Amino acid sequence: MLVSADKLKLLLPDGLRYVVVGGVASAHYQPARFTEDIDLMVLAEDATAVEHALQLAGWSQLGIISFGGSSWQSAEGELIDLLHAPEQSWVTAALDAPIKTLEGLQIIDLPYLIILKLSATRAVDIGDIVSMLQHAAEDETVRIRQAVETHRSDLLEDFEQFNEIARLS
């Protein structure tokens, strides 16, 4: 069960910089795929405050996420994965410029979601990258390329390969 935007606002500390990532964010840029949770990305330095707020609201920690973070569940069965992001230029840029949805969620902007998924390299992330690039307009692809060049030039070759696959599909 997904957490509503209104409930999320009540759970998170005031002034917290966060973005929704994962399947919920991906569905903003491509046809939706099934997801049971909402993934939030915060700076690692803010993670303790968020975890404390979740505990105060009665949420239980389910475990630790291998790539940095923790999983949480409410008494109603809602799930949150909290990603603890290191202080990197692309993370700061993503947190500074979220996309606001009609539902009130703060979704990660597409260029930074692509960078996150290029860094993760799970099979589902690779599929999401190709699908999102297939649905992206040319000017959006230019913005993504610029962000990758600026923040993670080591991932540029991978981006170009996935972009070529997306254009051929």
N, C-alpha and C positions, 0 to 999 in steps of 0.2 A: 504494500500500500504506500503510495507516494504522499509525502508531506505537502500540505497546501502552502501557497506563498504567504498567506496571512499567518498561518501557524509558524512558519519559518521566521518571519519578521519578529514574532513574539519570543521565539526561542533564542535568537542571536543577540549578543551584546550590542547596545547602541554604538554607532560609529564604526562597527566592524567592517573592514574591507573584505569582501568575499565575492566569489562568482560560482555559479552552478556550472559544473562540467559533466562529463560522462554522457550517458544515454539521453537524459533530459535535454542537455545542451545540444547534443548532436541532432535531436529531433527538430530543433529550431532551424537547421540548415539542410535537412534531408528528410525523406520519409521516415516516420518514427519506427523504431525497433523496440521490442519489449524490454522493459527495465522494471525492477522491483524497488529500486532505491533512488535517492537523490544524492548526487555526489557534489560536495562543496569543497572548493579550494580556498585555503586561507594561508597567510604567511605562517611559517613554523612558530614564530614568536607570539602569534595570536592564538595558537591551537589550545593552549592550556585554559585560556579564558572561555573559549567556546565549549570545551569539554566540561568545564565547571558549570556553565549555564545549562548544558544538557543534563548533567547529573541533578542539578537543582530542580529541573522540570520533570524529573522522574524517569529519564531515559537510562538504559543499561548499556554498558559497553560490551559488545560481543567479541571483540578481538582487535588485533593489530593488523594493519594493511602492510603487506610486504614492502611496498615501495614508498612507505612513509605516511602514516596516518592511522585512523581508527574507525571501526564500524560501531554503529549505535542503533538501538531499537527502542521505540516507545512502548508503553503498555498496550496501545492499540495496534501494534504490529508495524508501525511506520519505520522505515529504515533510512539511515543517513550514513554515508561514507564520508569521513572528514579527511581530506588530503592536506598534509602539512607541507607546504611548498617552501623551498629555500628562497632566500632573497636573491633573485636573479632579475636581470633587466626585463625579460619577457614576462615574468610573473608580476612584477610591479606595474608594467604597462597594462597587463590584463586586468589587474585589480583596480586600476585607475580609470578604466573605460568599459565598464560592463554594458551590455545591451539589456534594456528594460523591456520585458515582455508585457503583453496585455494583462496577464495574470499577476504581474508584479514581481516576477522573478528577475534576478540579476544574472543573466547568462553571459558566459565568456564570449568575447568577440571571436569571430571565425578564425582570423589569422593565428590567434593564440591557442585556440582549440586544436588547430592543425599542428602547431609546435608541440603541444602537450601530447598529442597522439603519436607524432613522429618519435617522441622521446620514449613512449611506452612500448611500442612495437608488439603489442599483443595482437592476435589474429583479428579480434573484433575491432581493434583500433585501426588496423590497416584497411579493413573493409569500410569503416566509417570515413577514413581519409578519402578513399577513392570515390565513394558515394557523394560526400560533401563537395568534392572538386567537380564531379559530374554536374551537380546542381548549381555551382557557383558561376556567376557571370564573369566575363573576361576582366572587368575592372576589379572585381573581388579577388580574382586569381592574382592580379598584379599586386594588390594590397598584401595578400598572403606571402607572395614571393619577397616583397620588400621587408616584411616582418621577419621572415626566416633569415634573410641576408643580414639584417640588422642585429638580431638577437641570438640566432643559433646558426651561423653560417656553416657549421659542421654538418647540419641536416639538409643543406640546400640540394645536394645531389639526390638524396632520397625524395625530397619534395618534387623535384623535376621528374623523377621516374614515375612517381604516383600520379602526377599531373598528366603525364603522357598516357599512362594507362587509362585515366579518366576520360581523356579526349578521344581515345580510340574505342572506348566502350559504347 
